[in-house]
Amino acid sequence: MLAALFFIGALLSFHPEDESLLSSLPWNDISSAEARNVADNIGNPFGLLGARLSAFFIRSFFGYPAILPGISLLFWGWSLFRQKSLKSALLFFLYMLFMAIDIAAMFGLTSMPFSDYLSGTIGRMMAAMLSTLIGLTGAWVLLIAVAAITSFYMGRGLISIFSENVRSARDNLGKPLGALSGWIEKRRKKKTEKARLKEEKKKLKHERNGVAENSETAVPAHSDSFAQPASPPYREDEEIFPAPSEQTGLPDLPQSYALTGAHAGVSGEPEMIISAGVHEKEADLDERRLKVKTKDREPYRFPSIDLLEKVPDDDNRIDEQHLTESKRKLLEKLNIYKIDVVRISTTVGPRVTLFEMELAPDVKVSRVKSLENDLAMALAARGIRIIAPIPGKNAVGVEIPNGKPKTVWLRSVLQVEKFKNSTLKLPIVLGKTIANEVFIADLAAMPHLLIAGATGAGKSVCINVIISSLLYACSPDKVKFVMIDPKRVELFHYQQLKNHFLVRFPGIDEQIITDPQKAVYALKCVVKEMELRYECLEKAGVRNIGDYNQRLPEEAIPYLVVIIDELADLMITAGREVEEPIIRIAQLARAVGIHLIVATQRPSVDVITGIIKANFPSRIAFQVASRVDSRTILDGSGAEQLLGNGDMLYQPSDQPKTMRIQGPYVSSDEVEAITTFIGAQNALKNMFVLPVPDLQKGNGASMSGMQDRDGRDSMFEDAARLVVMHQQASVSLLQRRLRLGFSRAARVMDQLEYSGIVSEADGSKAREVLVNSEDSLELLLRNLD
Ligand SMILES: Nc1ncnc2c1ncn2[C@@H]1O[C@H](COP(=O)(O)OP(=O)(O)OP(=O)(O)O)[C@@H](O)[C@H]1O
């Protein structure tokens, strides 16, 4: 930038008299007495270099228009300084260069007094050539056409780049002013709220007096109180944007507005307050420090947000007619069942609208809940969900699908201040809530996530979004991935992360595991890694990975995110063998920074077993076929009412109720763009290799997952304990309890026989268990080793 400023300054300070002084001085002479003498006498304040540069560019190049590429160099410097993509700077440079040549040639065609300085040698040469070739008029037409076409094609891109830059600069400048006006606005809101409450109190007092006077006359539940909202349908700390009239097609109103009279339907109905939801402040993610040095001193560049597709300008208008219609049908149906509603407020989310209804005091909440199916029929809509009551509110919620669903794009949820400034350890964007608020969770706090839903409901897209969020937020020093993809097609894009983010397994070439037996081995490697990490923390005298990394930053341990995209496939082929390490990791790995994300399309109890569920307190349910499936995932119904395409219920580990969130959409092309970008960078020198698991230990699996070192089956010890515990040695018991196939169970039984734990097979008679206590068995097993 400084060089560009020098260049522009030098050109602007061009003095024609300097040329005669410089002509006698050789180029390389900068230290002789003559050079000093010339430097003292030249008019250009930028010294000998400035004078030479200006003379050269103005005389021999394009004259003063040479300043234009200089200006673009300034922009180039700015982009480098802000670590932004240099693509736009290059485009701008080319544009300015074209324009400089074009303008210089135009000046060359004129015979103004200063046209020599304005066109330079190149400009004049071009002008002479063109006027000879196509005549003066032709030359003008051609040059103007070239300028117009270049400006049209390059200008469009540039305008959007500049407006983005201007916006970000304005945002930066506007922050202090915004904070001040926010404070003033808050105070104003508080004042109006106080006045309103006072007014309401007065009214209530007045009403009570009235009731006391006419004690025989019953007051209908929906009398006067319909007219005024009791409290604004937003929390004080939420920022709500006023829907501008051109967007919503409604008059300019504050954060929320009421629909009554004609719009509300029959007069006397409760008024409806429409809340426009939370407005997330946008932020340019590329303004962060995008380039970092990894621990092994390799430069690493975070993916630019420009790799994600631009968010199309959606029609943001609220479909007021659809809302009014839904409200009318809702009230009609409730009226039939004699359920009086005092007040309704609505929040329009990306896929569904939440109608919050305050019921008359004598209405039982459970009555509304039982009407779910009737309401779905009355509104002729799928995906109606009743939340009775809304946690922390004196209201019942009914979620009704919007007439026109909106896609939430990944780019739109990443380029918000909340994500850019996030201090979470492993921030993952789950989507937008009903109030249009971007929801970001911390995987490190979850600490494991179970994702389940019917096929095609959006699980894989959700996993892609989670991985993308982590790639935008964390460097390869901070997080590593273990990817297990029995379906083989879901995670293959991430192969490109092999030199940066994917761990290596000892003895296995693949870094994305697709074979179930190898998956068991990989999970056992993770268990071993977990044990080693615990030892490490113990030695350092700290309780968790966060403290460890803070105390010993040069030895920082990366977080390990283990992703399994399809658990059912693994459970069917490897059964308990796979369940066991998953449970061990889920139970213990939180403190050492190992987190599991497990997805399944079979939400049945043989896949999501009780013990798996108990160890995955954070769960996401996508659309499922039945209420039973929903209960298997969430311990409650609701997921069967979801709409698919990323519509999810999120059960946080620290809250009793689920949240409805619309997941963002990221296409395979976008994922590929991110992974290719990362994959094209220099590979890290030190790859993260997981340790070899303890194969000879009881449950250890070898790489084939079947046999340990002594040729015994990896389930041998489990089988021994089982038969001794039950004092019953039958192949079917092993099959049932250890989920083994018949031939494998029979082979294990033979091995038990050779080890003297069970007797020989004797025709149809059952084998005898020869070890009668668990203690003796443990002794025997130790001796076998
Ligand atoms: N958040 C979303 N927004 C919009 N459309 C989505 C979203 N998520 C998924 N979809 C649509 O649903 C389709 C299926 O999604 P996805 O592949 O994630 O399903 P799945 O649950 O993983 O299915 P399977 O279990 O068969 O792999 C996507 O191709 C996309 O068209």
The ligand as an ORCA input file, in Angstrom:
! r2SCAN-3c Opt
* xyz 0 1
  N     -31.314    -28.348      5.374
  C     -31.846    -28.662      4.198
  N     -32.460    -27.720      3.457
  C     -33.010    -28.048      2.269
  N     -33.005    -29.283      1.740
  C     -32.415    -30.256      2.424
  C     -31.809    -30.005      3.686
  N     -31.294    -31.161      4.147
  C     -31.571    -32.100      3.219
  N     -32.233    -31.566      2.194
  C     -32.709    -32.283      0.989
  O     -32.930    -33.636      1.316
  C     -32.108    -34.484      0.530
  C     -31.637    -35.664      1.339
  O     -30.823    -35.205      2.392
  P     -29.732    -36.152      3.072
  O     -28.919    -36.831      2.044
  O     -29.009    -35.352      4.078
  O     -30.665    -37.218      3.762
  P     -30.267    -38.379      4.731
  O     -31.130    -38.245      5.915
  O     -28.792    -38.392      4.955
  O     -30.672    -39.640      3.898
  P     -29.995    -41.079      3.927
  O     -30.192    -41.595      5.298
  O     -30.724    -41.832      2.882
  O     -28.549    -40.863      3.592
  C     -30.972    -33.576      0.053
  O     -30.459    -33.997     -1.157
  C     -31.640    -32.244     -0.079
  O     -32.276    -32.116     -1.317
*
